[in-house]
Amino acid sequence: MDKIAQLIEERIRPILQVHQGDIELVEVTSDGIVKVKLTGACATCPGAQQTLSDVVEAELMAACPEVKGIVPVYQVGEDLIQQALKILHKDKP
């Protein structure tokens, strides 16, 4: 897990941050599945699935043969809830 965390920190995160996105390592399962959460602009980007396969999965699987796949974790954060509430309240008289 340390090697995967280091790769995310040093190689993947800088790529995503160029586009105001980011990534969090959630879990590495015993069968080699890496669970990540895309945040920032990546969380709502229509190309998020492509980013997962072309950047995250490609980098991790090339450097860590024990990685068998990448699974995104989708969680609604407090910031997203607050943004939605602001939009909803804007329409009220």
C-alpha positions in Angstrom: 0.0 0.0 0.0 2.9 2.4 0.7 4.2 2.0 -2.8 0.8 2.7 -4.3 0.2 5.7 -2.0 3.6 7.1 -3.0 2.9 6.6 -6.7 -0.4 8.4 -6.3 1.2 11.3 -4.4 4.3 11.7 -6.7 3.0 10.8 -10.2 -0.8 10.8 -10.4 -1.8 13.6 -8.2 0.3 16.2 -10.0 -1.3 15.2 -13.3 -4.8 15.7 -11.9 -4.0 18.9 -10.1 -3.1 20.6 -13.4 -6.8 20.4 -14.2 -7.9 21.4 -10.6 -8.6 17.8 -9.8 -7.3 15.5 -7.1 -7.4 11.9 -5.9 -7.6 10.1 -2.6 -6.5 6.6 -1.9 -9.4 4.9 -0.1 -8.3 1.3 0.1 -6.2 -1.5 -1.4 -7.9 -4.8 -1.1 -6.2 -8.1 -0.5 -7.0 -9.2 -4.0 -5.2 -6.2 -5.6 -8.1 -3.8 -6.2 -7.3 -0.2 -5.6 -10.2 2.0 -4.5 -9.8 5.7 -5.1 -12.0 8.8 -4.8 -11.6 11.5 -7.4 -12.1 15.0 -6.0 -12.0 18.6 -7.1 -12.8 19.1 -10.8 -12.2 15.4 -11.4 -15.2 14.4 -9.3 -17.7 15.9 -11.7 -15.8 15.7 -15.0 -17.4 13.8 -17.8 -14.0 12.3 -18.6 -13.5 10.9 -15.1 -13.8 7.3 -16.2 -11.2 7.9 -18.9 -8.9 9.6 -16.4 -9.2 6.5 -14.2 -8.3 4.1 -17.0 -5.7 6.2 -18.9 -3.9 7.8 -16.0 -4.6 6.1 -12.7 -4.9 2.5 -13.8 -2.1 2.8 -16.4 0.4 4.3 -13.9 -0.4 2.0 -11.1 -0.6 -1.3 -13.1 2.7 -0.4 -14.9 4.6 0.2 -11.7 2.8 -2.4 -9.4 2.1 -5.8 -10.9 0.1 -6.7 -7.8 -2.6 -4.1 -8.8 -5.4 -5.9 -10.6 -7.8 -3.0 -11.1 -9.0 0.4 -10.1 -12.5 1.0 -8.6 -13.8 4.5 -8.1 -15.6 5.3 -4.8 -18.3 7.9 -5.2 -19.3 9.7 -2.0 -21.3 12.8 -1.7 -19.3 15.3 0.3 -20.5 18.1 2.5 -19.3 20.7 0.0 -21.4 19.2 -2.7 -24.5 19.1 -0.5 -24.0 22.8 0.4 -23.6 23.7 -3.3 -26.9 21.9 -4.1 -28.7 23.6 -1.2 -27.5 27.0 -2.4 -28.9 26.3 -5.9 -32.2 25.0 -4.5 -32.6 28.1 -2.2 -31.8 30.5 -5.0 -35.0 29.6 -6.8 -37.2 30.3 -3.8 -38.9 33.7 -3.5 
